[in-house]
């Protein structure tokens, strides 16, 4: 799936398994996103920087217009 982030979002990212989660800025633009086996939506900034959302968090961001689904 492809999504568009419409304004700067500060998101908690999942880094390498040995590092703690931290916050990073996702600037406006298009990003790939996938569904995980755990039922989460993962937005990919780089191969090592990925943000995870539950469906309810993702739905909230889309209803606020902060995330737009471009392609499913």
C-alpha positions, 0 to 999 in steps of 0.5 A: 500500500502507498500512503501520503503523510500530509504534514510533519509527524513525529512517530515512534519508530522500531529500529533494530531489535537491539535498540530501543524505540525512539521518535523520529520525524516523518516529513510530508511525502509518500511512503510504502506501508504494509500489514504485519502478521501481528495485525499492525500497519507498518509505515516504512521510511527506510529499511531500518526506520519503520513506524507501527500503528494499530488500525485504530491509530491509523484510522484516527490519523486518516480521519484527521487528514494527516495520512491519506491512503493513495493505493491499497 
